Every structure is written in C-alpha cells, then in structure tokens.
C-alpha cells in the first residue's frame, strides 16, 4: 500500500492507496514541534481503526508547504516503515510543465493539484483549493501550469475578525439564512460565505477572460463544499484531489 501525505499549514491529510484506489483517509493536526516518534504514535494508532496495519505500507510520497516537517516525516518513514519517502520537489517528475517566471516558487501542493486535475478532468481547468489559503491554479488545454492567484482562506479571514476586533465573536462557517444579517453572527457568516462566493465567481470570470477558453472549474479543500453550494461555476468538488495527485506522481516516478 502507498501512504500519501499532504502536509498543509493547519492539517496533514493522509491517504492510503491500494493500487490506484484510495482505501481510506485520515487527518492529523500539523505541528512543527512534534518529533518523528510523536508523529508515528499518532499515525500508527489511527491506522487500525481503518483496518490497516503499519506493515501493509510499503511505499510513501509527500508534498509539504511546511519545509521543517520534511526531514521529520522522512525520518518517520525510514525508522518505522523501513522505506524512503518520495518528496515532491524540484527534480521529481510530475508530468506538469510550469509556465512561471520562477517555477521553484510554486508550492508543491499546487503542482500536485494541477497534475490530478488534468489527469482526472482534462484541460483547460481552474483548481480552487479552499484551505488555510484560497488558491486558484490555472491549467492549460495541454496540461501546463500557467499560474494562478492566492487569497486568505475563509477560516483565516473569519479568525482575523475575531482576533483583530474588540466585539466580534468567533463563528461557525455555515451558510446564514439571508445575505442581510439580522444579528452579528449571521452578518459575519454572510460576509465570509457569500463574500467568498463572490471572490470565487469574480476570479473565475477574470481568469476565464484572460485564458480565452472555457475551463472546467474544480474545487478542493476543507471549505470547497460550502462554496460549491452557492455557485454554479464550480462543476466538480473533489476533497481528496491532492492525494490522488500524489498517487499519480508516485506512479510516474516508479516507472
């Protein structure tokens, strides 16, 4: 089985693949303060609840936006699994040509998403990843990574309202009954949920005009399903897009 690790700023998504089939997923809070032993304890205590034994894992791949965790998770795989962890970085084959001024600036998760989107849905495409940040990644008809846009994530924006103001509360990010909030909580929910819907629609419109083609719009990340309910522009929601991309890239590199 293949262990795929998508290390984000807030959470680390773990996928277990048998062949090209995603058997199960689990989520671990990302922390640069954990040792390899601590990460191993958390991960391997969760696996039996998904009917998977540590010994079943024979291969591993990772993309990470948190550089200090790369050697920690490499150590985990070598010490506890006896395998080398393939890290998506410069020099690893992804099947994606990067049309950027400095390709090394592009986050590995964004390239992984582009690879998965093109393989699963074709091009041209826009991938909207709604996690800690909200990112827009643009893929050409030929599968090239053309660039994109980065905005604060919904949870980050909501938390900023709570921490940077004296009277606004922390809120749950769910759809309010109306755009015109009749209380503070609903007003904040409206601003975030409907505001980010407007952000998505506006950015997709601008990107589409610049591309001069009609792209397929794919959403992933923790809040993708929330915004997808509010706009018809999002055609596909795939919460595990990055994990599928990691499995694809692993297959490319083992050939």
C-alpha positions in Angstrom: 0.0 0.0 0.0 1.0 3.6 -0.6 1.0 6.2 2.1 0.3 9.7 0.6 0.9 12.7 2.9 -0.4 16.2 2.0 1.2 18.4 4.7 -0.7 21.7 5.0 -0.2 24.7 7.3 -3.1 23.6 9.6 -3.7 19.9 8.8 -1.9 16.9 7.3 -4.1 14.8 5.1 -3.1 11.1 4.9 -4.3 8.8 2.2 -3.8 5.1 1.9 -3.8 3.7 -1.6 -4.1 0.1 -2.8 -3.1 0.4 -6.4 -4.9 3.5 -7.7 -7.8 3.0 -5.3 -8.0 5.3 -2.3 -8.8 2.9 0.6 -9.1 5.5 3.4 -8.1 8.9 4.6 -7.3 10.4 7.9 -6.3 13.8 9.2 -3.6 14.9 11.7 -3.0 18.4 13.0 0.2 19.8 11.6 2.8 20.8 14.1 6.5 21.5 13.6 7.0 20.8 17.3 6.3 17.0 17.0 9.2 14.6 16.7 9.2 11.7 14.3 8.3 9.4 17.2 5.3 11.5 18.1 4.0 11.7 14.5 4.5 7.9 14.3 2.5 7.4 17.5 -0.4 9.4 16.2 -0.5 7.9 12.7 0.0 4.3 13.6 -2.5 4.4 16.5 -5.1 5.6 13.9 -4.4 3.0 11.2 -6.1 0.0 13.0 -9.3 2.0 13.2 -9.2 2.0 9.4 -8.4 -1.8 9.2 -4.9 -1.1 8.0 -1.7 -2.4 9.6 1.6 -0.5 9.7 3.2 -3.4 7.9 0.9 -3.0 4.9 2.5 0.3 3.9 5.4 -0.4 1.5 5.7 3.0 -0.3 5.2 6.7 0.7 5.1 10.1 -1.0 4.6 13.6 0.4 4.1 17.2 -0.6 4.6 19.8 2.0 4.1 23.5 2.4 5.9 23.3 5.8 9.6 22.7 5.0 10.7 21.9 8.6 8.5 18.8 8.5 10.2 17.2 5.5 13.1 15.7 7.4 10.8 14.7 10.3 8.5 12.7 8.1 11.4 11.3 6.2 12.8 10.0 9.5 9.4 8.5 10.4 9.2 6.5 7.2 12.8 5.3 7.4 12.7 4.4 11.1 9.2 2.9 11.4 8.4 1.7 7.9 11.9 1.0 6.5 11.1 2.9 3.3 12.3 6.0 1.6 9.8 8.9 1.4 9.4 10.4 -2.0 9.1 14.2 -1.5 7.6 16.2 -4.3 10.2 18.9 -5.0 12.5 20.1 -7.8 13.8 17.2 -9.8 10.7 14.9 -9.2 8.7 14.1 -12.3 5.2 15.4 -12.1 4.0 15.4 -15.7 3.3 19.1 -15.4 5.2 21.8 -17.3 5.4 25.0 -15.2 4.9 28.3 -17.2 6.0 30.6 -14.4 8.8 33.2 -14.1 10.4 31.2 -11.3 9.0 27.6 -11.2 10.7 27.0 -7.9 8.3 29.5 -6.2 5.2 27.4 -6.9 4.0 25.4 -3.9 4.3 21.6 -4.5 0.7 21.1 -3.4 -0.4 23.3 -6.3 1.6 21.3 -8.9 0.2 18.1 -7.4 -3.4 19.5 -7.7 -2.7 20.5 -11.3 -1.4 17.0 -12.2 -4.5 15.4 -10.6 -7.0 17.8 -12.2 -5.5 17.3 -15.7 -5.4 13.5 -15.4 -8.9 13.3 -14.0 -10.8 16.1 -15.8 -8.6 17.3 -18.6 -7.8 20.9 -19.6 -8.2 23.7 -19.6 -9.1 23.9 -15.9 -9.1 26.0 -12.8 -8.4 24.4 -9.5 -9.7 26.2 -6.4 -8.2 24.9 -3.2 -10.0 26.3 -0.2 -7.9 25.5 2.8 -5.7 27.8 5.0 -5.3 29.9 1.9 -7.7 30.1 -1.0 -5.7 29.4 -4.2 -6.6 29.4 -7.9 -4.5 27.3 -10.1 -4.8 27.5 -13.9 -4.1 24.5 -16.2 -3.9 24.9 -20.0 -5.5 22.6 -22.5 -2.2 20.8 -22.9 -1.8 20.3 -19.1 0.7 23.1 -18.4 0.6 25.0 -15.1 0.0 28.6 -16.2 0.0 30.4 -12.9 -2.8 31.5 -10.5 -3.8 33.6 -7.6 -3.6 33.4 -3.8 -6.0 34.9 -1.2 -6.5 34.4 2.5 -8.6 31.3 3.4 -12.1 31.5 4.8 -11.1 30.4 8.3 -8.2 32.8 8.3 -10.4 35.7 7.4 -13.0 34.7 10.0 -10.4 34.3 12.7 -8.9 37.7 11.8 -12.3 39.3 12.5 -12.4 37.7 15.9 -8.8 38.4 17.0 -8.4 41.8 15.5 -11.7 43.4 16.8 -12.9 44.0 20.3 -16.5 42.9 20.0 -16.9 40.4 17.1 -17.2 36.7 18.2 -15.7 33.6 16.8 -18.2 32.0 14.4 -19.0 28.7 12.7 -18.6 28.9 9.0 -22.0 27.8 7.9 -24.5 29.4 5.5 -26.6 32.1 7.1 -30.3 32.3 6.3 -30.0 35.7 4.5 -27.4 37.9 2.9 -28.7 40.7 5.1 -27.7 39.5 8.6 -30.1 40.3 11.4 -27.6 39.6 14.1 -23.8 39.9 14.4 -23.1 36.2 13.9 -25.3 36.0 10.7 -23.8 39.2 9.4 -20.3 37.8 9.8 -21.3 34.5 8.2 -22.8 36.4 5.3 -19.7 38.4 4.8 -17.5 35.3 4.8 -19.7 32.7 3.0 -21.3 35.0 0.4 -18.2 37.2 0.2 -16.0 34.2 -0.7 -18.6 33.1 -3.2 -18.3 36.5 -4.9 -14.5 36.1 -4.7 -14.7 32.7 -6.5 -17.1 34.0 -9.1 -15.1 37.1 -9.8 -11.7 35.4 -10.0 -13.1 32.6 -12.2 -14.6 35.2 -14.5 -11.4 37.2 -14.8 -9.2 34.1 -15.3 -11.6 32.8 -17.9 -11.4 36.0 -19.9 -7.6 36.0 -19.8 -7.5 32.4 -20.9 -9.8 32.9 -23.8 -11.3 29.5 -23.2 -13.9 27.8 -21.1 -12.2 26.0 -18.3 -13.6 23.2 -16.1 -13.8 24.6 -12.5 -12.7 22.1 -9.8 -12.8 22.8 -6.1 -10.9 21.0 -3.3 -10.0 21.7 0.3 -12.0 21.8 3.5 -14.4 24.5 2.6 -15.0 23.6 -1.1 -18.4 22.0 -0.4 -19.6 25.1 1.4 -18.9 27.5 -1.5 -19.9 24.9 -4.2 -23.5 25.0 -2.9 -23.6 28.8 -3.5 -22.4 29.0 -7.1 -23.0 27.1 -10.3 -19.5 27.9 -11.6 -17.9 25.1 -9.6 -18.5 21.9 -11.6 -16.6 19.4 -9.6 -15.8 19.0 -5.9 -13.0 16.6 -5.1 -11.9 16.9 -1.5 -9.1 14.4 -2.0 -7.7 15.9 -5.2 -4.2 16.4 -3.8 -4.0 12.8 -2.5 -5.0 11.5 -6.0 -2.3 13.7 -7.5 0.3 12.3 -5.1 -0.6 8.8 -6.1 -0.3 9.7 -9.8 3.1 11.3 -9.3 4.3 8.3 -7.4 3.4 6.1 -10.3 5.2 8.4 -12.8 8.4 8.2 -10.7 8.4 4.5 -10.2 8.4 3.7 -13.9 
